[in-house]
Amino acid sequence: MTYQVGQRVNGVVTQVSAQQLIIKLAQGGSGKVASSDFGDNWGREQRRYQPGQPVRVVVLHHHQGRLDLSLTQVNAPELVDPTNPFNQVTPAQFEPVLAKTVADAKAKLRHLEAVLAE
């Protein structure tokens, strides 16, 4: 899968080392969160993460198949997620876009319920 800078993705910690966390991404591939992402708090933060732990990260940099990720900047407003359908929505467009999102979610739920009922 191709990832874009600013994209938020789910993953699982696969390795914790003195310099980084390795994250396996749910959509495929993996990336690293450098210890510098936590600044002076790395020693304490490093102990919070264990292999197998689910995390949400943001893509900071993508170069030749290598992904630099961040845990601390997931909510940074300056990192706009290009896959978020609400990024370019004006206030006047918000209700129709939200209604479509809800309708799509309900349709997906109906499909999943039908699959489970089989």
Contacts in CASP RR format, 6 or more apart in sequence:
PFRMAT RR
TARGET T0000
AUTHOR 0000-0000-0000
METHOD contacts of the structure
MODEL  1
MTYQVGQRVNGVVTQVSAQQLIIKLAQGGSGKVASSDFGDNWGREQRRYQ
PGQPVRVVVLHHHQGRLDLSLTQVNAPELVDPTNPFNQVTPAQFEPVLAK
TVADAKAKLRHLEAVLAE
1 25 0 8 1.000
1 27 0 8 1.000
1 28 0 8 1.000
1 29 0 8 1.000
3 9 0 8 1.000
3 25 0 8 1.000
3 27 0 8 1.000
3 59 0 8 1.000
3 62 0 8 1.000
3 67 0 8 1.000
4 59 0 8 1.000
4 62 0 8 1.000
4 82 0 8 1.000
4 83 0 8 1.000
5 59 0 8 1.000
5 60 0 8 1.000
5 61 0 8 1.000
5 62 0 8 1.000
5 79 0 8 1.000
5 82 0 8 1.000
6 58 0 8 1.000
6 59 0 8 1.000
6 60 0 8 1.000
6 79 0 8 1.000
6 80 0 8 1.000
6 81 0 8 1.000
6 82 0 8 1.000
7 58 0 8 1.000
7 59 0 8 1.000
7 81 0 8 1.000
7 82 0 8 1.000
7 83 0 8 1.000
8 56 0 8 1.000
8 57 0 8 1.000
8 58 0 8 1.000
8 74 0 8 1.000
8 81 0 8 1.000
8 83 0 8 1.000
8 84 0 8 1.000
9 25 0 8 1.000
9 26 0 8 1.000
9 27 0 8 1.000
9 56 0 8 1.000
9 57 0 8 1.000
9 58 0 8 1.000
9 59 0 8 1.000
10 25 0 8 1.000
10 26 0 8 1.000
10 54 0 8 1.000
10 55 0 8 1.000
10 56 0 8 1.000
10 57 0 8 1.000
11 23 0 8 1.000
11 24 0 8 1.000
11 25 0 8 1.000
11 26 0 8 1.000
11 54 0 8 1.000
11 55 0 8 1.000
11 56 0 8 1.000
11 57 0 8 1.000
12 23 0 8 1.000
12 24 0 8 1.000
12 26 0 8 1.000
12 52 0 8 1.000
12 53 0 8 1.000
12 54 0 8 1.000
12 55 0 8 1.000
13 21 0 8 1.000
13 22 0 8 1.000
13 23 0 8 1.000
13 49 0 8 1.000
13 50 0 8 1.000
13 51 0 8 1.000
13 52 0 8 1.000
13 53 0 8 1.000
13 55 0 8 1.000
14 22 0 8 1.000
14 23 0 8 1.000
14 24 0 8 1.000
14 30 0 8 1.000
14 51 0 8 1.000
14 52 0 8 1.000
15 21 0 8 1.000
15 22 0 8 1.000
15 51 0 8 1.000
16 46 0 8 1.000
16 49 0 8 1.000
16 50 0 8 1.000
16 51 0 8 1.000
18 35 0 8 1.000
18 46 0 8 1.000
19 34 0 8 1.000
19 35 0 8 1.000
20 32 0 8 1.000
20 33 0 8 1.000
20 34 0 8 1.000
20 35 0 8 1.000
21 32 0 8 1.000
21 33 0 8 1.000
21 49 0 8 1.000
21 71 0 8 1.000
22 30 0 8 1.000
22 31 0 8 1.000
22 32 0 8 1.000
23 30 0 8 1.000
23 31 0 8 1.000
23 32 0 8 1.000
23 33 0 8 1.000
23 55 0 8 1.000
23 57 0 8 1.000
23 69 0 8 1.000
24 30 0 8 1.000
25 31 0 8 1.000
25 57 0 8 1.000
25 67 0 8 1.000
29 67 0 8 1.000
30 67 0 8 1.000
31 66 0 8 1.000
31 67 0 8 1.000
31 68 0 8 1.000
31 69 0 8 1.000
32 66 0 8 1.000
32 67 0 8 1.000
32 68 0 8 1.000
32 69 0 8 1.000
33 57 0 8 1.000
33 68 0 8 1.000
33 69 0 8 1.000
33 70 0 8 1.000
33 71 0 8 1.000
34 68 0 8 1.000
35 42 0 8 1.000
35 46 0 8 1.000
36 42 0 8 1.000
37 70 0 8 1.000
37 71 0 8 1.000
37 72 0 8 1.000
37 73 0 8 1.000
38 45 0 8 1.000
38 46 0 8 1.000
38 71 0 8 1.000
38 72 0 8 1.000
49 55 0 8 1.000
55 71 0 8 1.000
56 71 0 8 1.000
56 74 0 8 1.000
57 69 0 8 1.000
57 70 0 8 1.000
57 71 0 8 1.000
57 74 0 8 1.000
58 69 0 8 1.000
58 70 0 8 1.000
58 73 0 8 1.000
58 74 0 8 1.000
58 76 0 8 1.000
58 79 0 8 1.000
58 81 0 8 1.000
59 67 0 8 1.000
59 68 0 8 1.000
59 69 0 8 1.000
60 68 0 8 1.000
60 69 0 8 1.000
60 70 0 8 1.000
60 73 0 8 1.000
60 79 0 8 1.000
61 67 0 8 1.000
61 68 0 8 1.000
62 68 0 8 1.000
73 79 0 8 1.000
80 87 0 8 1.000
81 87 0 8 1.000
85 97 0 8 1.000
85 101 0 8 1.000
86 94 0 8 1.000
86 97 0 8 1.000
89 97 0 8 1.000
END
